[in-house]
Amino acid sequence: MTRGLLTTAVGSYPKPDYLLKARNQVARGKLDNKDLQELEKRATAHWIKVQEDLGMDVLVDGEMYRGDMVTYFSENMEGFAISGLVRSYGNRYYRKPIAVAPVGRSRPVSVEWWQYAQSLTDKPVKGMLTGPYTMADWSFNEYYPSREAFIIDLARSVHEEALDLERAGAEYIQIDEPAVSTRPDEMELAARALGIVTKGLRAFTITHVCYGDFASVFDQLIRLPVDMLDLEMANSNYELLKLLKGNSSDKYLSMGVVDVHNHVIETVDHVKRGIRLGLEVFPPERLYIDPDCGLKTRTDEEAIAKLQVTVTAVRETKKELGIE
C-alpha cells in the first residue's frame, strides 16, 4: 500500500452486444444459463485484458454477470422476491427486490466470480459488494418492522460475504454505498451498518459513494468505518476537496477524475489538473485515481478512452513529481 497514485476503477464496464443479446434470449427461454455464463466469462476476460493492457494497478471484474447491483445480490439471497421493472433514473429500469422474509445467504454470492477474474491476472482484483444501506434503500420492505432492522440484518449478510472474499484471497474489498448520503438523518444508521460489514476484516476496505449532499453529512462521511473513501470529483469540479482539506484524518481517497455521465473524453491536461488538486490534500501514497463512478453507461470506446486518459495523466504526473 506504499506506492503512490495507484490507478483503479469503480466497478462496472459496458456490456458487449453479444452479452445483452444473450440475456434477452435467456429471458425468452431461448438460451440456457450455462451458455450465458460462458459469455459472461468471455466479457469479464475482455475487460481484465483491457485494464492490464492500459497498465492499471488495481482491477475490477467489470460486473458482466450482474444486471443491477442491488438485484444481483438480492436474487441470490434468501428472503427476497423480485418485482417487475421499476424506473431508477432517466430511461434506466431495474427489478426492485422485495423483502418478504428474513434475509440472508445460503452460500457465497460473488466469490466464484471474484476467483475467476483474479485467475486471469497477477494484479489485485477488488471484491465488489453492494452495501446494506443501499440494498435496503433500493428495495421494498414487506417483512421487517423498521428500516433499521432490515438494514442491520442485511449488514450481517454482507459481512459474511466479505469474510468469504477475504478467505478466498481478496486484498481489496469495496462496499458500494451510493445511497448513503441521501438521508442525512440516517447517516448514523448507515455508518453503523457499514461497521458491521467491515468489522474484523484484514483486507483493505473501500466504500464508494457517488451522489447526494456530501456537505451536509461530511463529518459522518469522513468517519465511515473503511480504509478508503471512493468519491466522484470530476463532475463537481473538485469542490469536495475543499471539505476534505485539513479533515481527511488517516483515510485514503480514491478520487474520480473523469465524468462518467457524459460522452466527452477529457484531455490529459484536464485530468492532470484534477490530480494536482488532489495532491494538495492527500499525499500520493494515500491517493488513488479512478473514474467518478462505474462506466457501464458509456460505450466500449468511451470507457476505454476515459480509462486511457486517466492512466496517461497519472503516469505523466508521477514522472513530473518523481513519484514511484
C-alpha positions, 0 to 999 in steps of 0.5 A: 500500500506504499506506492503512490497514485495507484490507478483503479476503477469503480466497478462496472464496464459496458456490456458487449452486444453479444452479452445483452443479446444473450440475456434477452434470449435467456429471458425468452427461454431461448438460451440456457444459463450455462451458455450465458455464463460462458459469455459472461466469462468471455466479457469479464476476460475482455475487460481484465485484458483491457485494464492490464493492457492500459497498465492499471494497478488495481482491477475490477471484474467489470460486473458482466454477470450482474444486471443491477447491483442491488438485484444481483445480490438480492436474487441470490439471497434468501428472503427476497422476491423480485418485482417487475421493472421499476424506473431508477433514473432517466430511461434506466429500469431495474427489478426492485427486490422485495423483502418478504422474509428474513434475509440472508445467504445460503452460500457465497454470492460473488466469490466464484466470480471474484476467483475467476477474474483474479485467475486471469491476472497477477494484479489485485482484483477488488471484491465488489459488494453492494452495501446494506444501506443501499440494498435496503434503500433500493428495495421494498420492505414487506417483512421487517418492522423498521428500516433499521432492522432490515438494514442491520440484518442485511449488514450481517449478510454482507459481512459474511460475504466479505469474510468469504472474499477475504478467505478466498484471497481478496486484498481489496474489498469495496462496499458500494454505498451510493445511497448513503448520503441521501438521508442525512438523518440516517447517516448514523444508521448507515455508518453503523451498518457499514461497521458491521460489514467491515468489522474484523476484516484484514483486507483493505476496505473501500466504500464508494459513494457517488451522489447526494449532499456530501456537505451536509453529512461530511463529518459522518462521511469522513468517519465511515468505518473503511480504509478508503473513501471512493468519491466522484470529483470530476463532475463537481469540479473538485469542490469536495476537496475543499471539505476534505482539506485539513479533515481527511484524518488517516483515510485514503481517497480514491478520487474520480477524475473523469465524468462518467455521465457524459460522452466527452473524453477529457484531455490529459491536461484536464485530468492532470489538473484534477490530480494536482488538486488532489495532491494538495490534500492527500499525499500520493501514497494515500491517493488513488485515481479512478473514474467518478463512478462505474462506466457501464453507461458509456460505450466500449470506446468511451470507457476505454478512452476515459480509462486511457486518459486517466492512466496517461495523466497519472503516469505523466504526473508521477514522472513530473513529481518523481513519484514511484 
